[in-house]
């Protein structure tokens, strides 16, 4: 009887998860417009429009914080940058934000100003008035009217509210063994875009590394911040388990057209994860989980090289990170991070041989 009641509770939870609150599951939206000059829009270092325009809208933004940059192309070129724009309100609901990009010739009035703010459910403003892009799909403008409910186009999946996530954790907690917890989690993972922090909280509910790794693999495809996935290794007890998760992350396919730049907070987390390993080889394994998946500026690569003790490791890191460096013109400045002439020469030869 107790077992039957437990199964009914699990069923009701999953039913409520699918048919729960009437809220936007597609993420938030940002519109940027200018009343004077056309511009290029960058989000987290990624350029979205191939041709300059005066109004751009990016939809289905799933992360909670973004850096937005506007590059004007008028007679007096200028750049506006706003860091850490939040796409959710205090309750965790997604927002629809509109920013006015002012390109006045007077330096005093150049600004990127919040112009309007609505709940994302209201789908404001009308997307047909702007060049529209799906977040994570730069340079792929949506043609004509777009029906966000057409299905199959969500870049990740649904997000849980705090209440839903707490109920999910409670249901997992009621299962005694890791295998049972994994079965319950497996019913939900394919439908939900768990953040890295949420995945970390779920992993804490498992007793053994085997179950933790299994859930981490389940949750990976829909996670909207894969660039931070290596930080989950702190939830694993054994070095072999950490290596298994890092190998899994490293071997996942990458969309080369969508490489986000790490924020300072994320870069600090990566460096912290590297510091938890004593030897350069182990630090390089951590770096390998993100090296092909994230766009790095030279300044960030320089910080990473400083974490490595020997020139051999620094050279390996510099070679791994080069393809996705966003300012390769400055790569030669990394030469100062090498101690020995032999490795300086190897680094120089590597950079000169790149196309």
C-alpha positions in Angstrom: 0.0 0.0 0.0 2.9 2.3 0.9 4.6 1.6 -2.4 1.4 2.2 -4.3 1.0 5.6 -2.6 4.6 6.5 -3.4 4.2 5.7 -7.1 1.0 7.8 -7.2 2.8 10.7 -5.6 5.6 10.5 -8.2 3.0 10.4 -11.0 1.2 13.4 -9.6 4.5 15.3 -9.3 5.4 14.6 -13.0 1.9 15.5 -14.1 2.1 18.8 -12.3 5.5 19.5 -13.7 4.2 19.2 -17.3 0.8 20.9 -16.7 1.9 23.4 -14.0 1.8 27.1 -13.9 1.0 29.0 -17.0 4.4 30.7 -17.5 6.9 31.2 -20.3 9.2 28.1 -20.8 11.0 29.6 -23.7 13.2 32.0 -21.8 13.5 35.8 -21.9 14.0 38.2 -24.7 16.1 41.3 -25.4 15.4 44.0 -28.0 17.9 46.7 -28.8 17.0 49.6 -31.0 18.6 52.9 -32.1 16.8 55.9 -33.4 19.9 57.2 -35.3 22.7 54.9 -36.3 22.7 51.2 -37.4 24.8 48.8 -35.3 26.1 45.3 -34.8 24.9 43.4 -31.7 27.1 41.2 -29.6 25.9 39.0 -26.7 28.6 37.5 -24.5 31.1 38.4 -27.2 29.2 36.7 -30.1 28.1 38.8 -33.0 24.4 38.2 -34.0 23.7 40.2 -37.1 25.8 40.0 -40.3 24.6 43.4 -41.6 24.1 46.5 -39.4 20.5 47.4 -38.5 18.7 49.7 -36.2 16.6 47.1 -34.3 17.4 43.6 -33.2 15.6 41.2 -31.0 17.1 38.0 -29.5 14.6 35.5 -28.0 14.7 32.4 -25.8 17.6 33.6 -23.6 17.9 30.9 -20.9 20.9 32.0 -18.8 20.3 34.6 -16.0 23.0 37.1 -16.9 24.4 38.5 -20.1 27.0 41.1 -21.4 25.5 43.1 -24.3 27.6 45.2 -26.7 26.5 47.5 -29.5 29.0 48.6 -32.2 27.8 51.5 -34.2 29.0 51.8 -37.9 28.2 55.5 -38.5 30.8 58.2 -39.3 31.9 58.3 -35.7 32.2 54.6 -34.7 31.6 53.9 -31.1 30.8 51.0 -28.8 28.4 50.6 -25.9 28.8 47.8 -23.4 26.5 46.8 -20.6 27.6 43.9 -18.4 25.6 41.5 -16.2 22.1 42.2 -17.7 19.7 40.0 -15.8 16.9 38.3 -17.8 14.9 37.2 -14.7 13.1 39.0 -12.0 13.3 38.3 -8.2 10.8 35.5 -8.5 12.8 33.7 -11.2 10.4 34.5 -14.0 11.8 35.5 -17.4 11.6 39.1 -18.7 11.2 40.8 -22.0 13.7 43.8 -22.0 14.0 46.6 -24.5 17.1 48.8 -24.6 17.7 52.1 -26.4 21.1 52.5 -27.9 22.0 56.2 -28.1 24.7 57.0 -30.5 24.8 60.8 -30.1 28.1 62.4 -31.1 28.3 63.9 -27.6 30.2 61.4 -25.4 28.1 62.5 -22.5 24.9 61.1 -24.0 26.1 57.8 -25.5 24.4 55.1 -23.5 22.6 51.8 -23.5 19.4 52.5 -21.5 16.6 50.3 -20.4 13.6 51.5 -22.3 10.9 49.0 -21.4 10.4 45.9 -19.3 7.6 43.3 -19.5 7.0 39.7 -18.3 8.2 37.4 -21.1 4.8 35.8 -21.4 3.4 39.0 -23.0 5.8 38.6 -25.9 6.4 42.4 -26.2 7.4 44.2 -28.4 6.1 42.8 -31.6 8.9 40.7 -33.0 8.0 41.6 -36.6 9.4 45.1 -36.2 12.9 43.9 -35.6 15.5 41.5 -37.0 14.8 38.5 -34.8 17.3 35.8 -33.7 17.1 32.8 -31.4 19.7 32.9 -28.7 22.5 30.6 -29.4 22.0 30.8 -33.2 23.9 33.9 -34.3 23.7 35.1 -38.0 20.5 33.0 -38.5 17.8 35.6 -38.7 14.2 34.4 -38.6 12.4 35.3 -41.7 8.8 36.6 -41.6 6.4 36.0 -38.7 7.6 33.5 -36.1 5.4 31.3 -34.0 7.2 30.5 -30.8 4.8 27.7 -30.1 5.5 25.8 -33.3 7.5 23.2 -31.4 11.0 21.7 -31.9 12.8 25.0 -31.9 13.6 25.4 -28.2 17.3 25.5 -27.9 17.3 23.8 -24.5 14.1 22.9 -22.7 11.9 24.2 -19.9 13.1 25.9 -16.8 11.7 25.0 -13.4 10.5 27.6 -10.9 12.0 27.5 -7.5 8.9 25.9 -6.1 9.0 23.2 -8.8 12.7 22.5 -8.3 12.2 22.2 -4.5 9.4 19.7 -5.1 11.6 17.8 -7.5 14.4 17.6 -4.9 12.0 16.4 -2.2 10.6 13.7 -4.4 14.2 12.4 -5.2 15.0 12.6 -1.5 12.1 10.2 -0.6 13.7 7.4 -2.7 16.0 5.3 -0.6 18.6 4.0 -3.1 20.6 5.8 -5.9 19.0 3.6 -8.5 15.5 4.7 -7.5 16.6 8.3 -7.4 18.0 8.0 -10.9 14.8 6.5 -12.2 12.8 9.5 -10.8 15.3 12.0 -12.0 15.3 10.3 -15.4 11.6 11.0 -15.9 12.3 14.8 -15.7 15.8 15.4 -17.0 15.0 15.2 -20.7 12.3 17.9 -20.3 14.1 20.4 -18.2 16.9 22.9 -18.7 18.7 22.5 -15.4 21.3 25.2 -14.5 24.7 24.0 -13.3 23.8 25.1 -9.7 20.5 23.0 -9.9 22.4 20.0 -11.2 24.9 20.4 -8.3 22.0 20.3 -5.8 20.6 17.2 -7.4 24.0 15.4 -7.3 24.1 16.0 -3.5 21.1 13.8 -3.2 23.0 10.8 -4.5 25.2 8.7 -2.2 27.7 7.3 -4.7 29.7 8.7 -7.6 28.2 6.3 -10.1 24.7 7.7 -9.7 26.0 11.3 -9.7 27.8 10.7 -13.0 24.7 9.1 -14.5 22.5 12.0 -13.7 25.2 14.5 -14.8 25.2 12.8 -18.2 21.4 12.9 -18.4 21.2 16.6 -17.6 24.0 17.7 -19.9 22.2 18.0 -23.3 19.6 20.6 -22.0 22.0 22.5 -19.7 22.2 26.1 -21.0 25.6 26.8 -19.4 27.7 23.8 -20.5 30.8 26.0 -20.4 30.6 25.6 -16.6 29.9 21.9 -16.4 33.4 21.0 -15.3 32.7 22.7 -11.9 30.5 19.8 -11.1 33.6 17.6 -10.5 33.7 19.0 -7.0 30.7 16.8 -6.2 32.6 13.6 -7.0 34.7 11.8 -4.3 37.2 9.9 -6.4 39.8 11.0 -9.0 38.7 8.3 -11.4 35.1 9.6 -11.3 36.3 13.2 -11.9 38.2 12.0 -14.9 35.2 10.1 -16.3 33.0 13.2 -16.1 35.7 15.4 -17.7 36.2 12.9 -20.5 32.4 12.8 -21.1 32.2 16.6 -21.3 35.3 16.8 -23.5 33.8 14.3 -26.0 30.5 16.0 -26.5 29.8 17.6 -29.9 30.2 21.4 -30.2 28.3 23.8 -32.4 31.3 25.9 -33.7 28.9 28.7 -34.7 27.9 29.1 -31.1 30.9 29.7 -28.8 30.1 32.0 -25.9 32.7 34.0 -24.1 33.1 33.2 -20.4 32.1 35.9 -17.9 34.7 36.9 -15.2 32.8 34.8 -12.6 32.9 31.7 -14.9 36.6 32.2 -15.6 37.2 32.4 -11.9 35.4 29.2 -11.4 37.5 27.5 -14.2 40.7 28.7 -12.6 39.5 27.5 -9.2 38.8 24.1 -10.6 42.3 24.0 -12.1 43.9 25.0 -8.8 42.2 22.0 -7.1 44.7 19.8 -9.1 48.4 19.8 -8.2 50.0 18.8 -11.5 49.9 20.4 -14.9 48.5 17.3 -16.6 45.5 17.3 -14.3 45.0 21.0 -14.8 45.0 20.5 -18.5 42.3 17.9 -18.2 40.1 20.4 -16.5 40.9 23.0 -19.2 40.1 20.4 -21.9 36.5 20.3 -20.8 36.0 23.9 -22.1 38.8 24.6 -24.5 36.8 23.7 -27.6 33.5 25.0 -26.3 34.2 28.6 -25.2 35.5 31.7 -26.9 38.5 33.2 -25.0 40.1 36.6 -25.2 43.9 36.7 -24.9 43.6 38.4 -21.4 41.7 35.3 -20.1 44.2 32.9 -21.8 47.0 34.7 -20.0 45.4 34.2 -16.7 45.0 30.5 -17.5 48.7 30.1 -18.5 49.8 31.6 -15.2 48.1 28.7 -13.4 50.4 26.2 -15.1 53.8 25.5 -13.6 55.9 24.4 -16.6 56.4 25.7 -20.2 55.3 22.4 -21.7 51.9 22.7 -20.1 51.6 26.3 -21.0 52.4 25.5 -24.7 49.8 22.8 -24.7 47.2 25.1 -23.3 48.1 27.9 -25.7 47.7 25.5 -28.6 44.3 24.2 -27.4 42.9 27.6 -26.9 44.1 29.3 -30.1 41.3 28.2 -32.4 38.6 29.9 -30.3 40.5 33.0 -29.3 38.5 36.1 -30.3 41.5 38.4 -30.6 44.2 36.3 -32.2 46.0 39.5 -33.3 47.2 39.8 -29.7 48.3 36.2 -29.3 52.0 37.1 -29.6 51.7 38.9 -26.2 51.5 35.4 -24.5 55.2 34.9 -25.3 56.1 36.6 -22.0 54.4 33.7 -20.1 57.2 31.3 -21.2 60.4 31.0 -19.3 62.7 29.1 -21.6 63.9 30.1 -25.1 63.2 26.7 -26.6 59.5 27.0 -25.7 59.3 30.6 -26.7 60.5 29.4 -30.2 58.0 26.6 -30.2 55.2 29.0 -29.4 56.3 31.5 -32.0 56.5 28.8 -34.7 53.0 27.5 -33.8 51.4 30.9 -34.0 53.2 31.8 -37.3 52.0 28.5 -38.9 48.3 29.2 -38.1 46.2 30.3 -41.0 
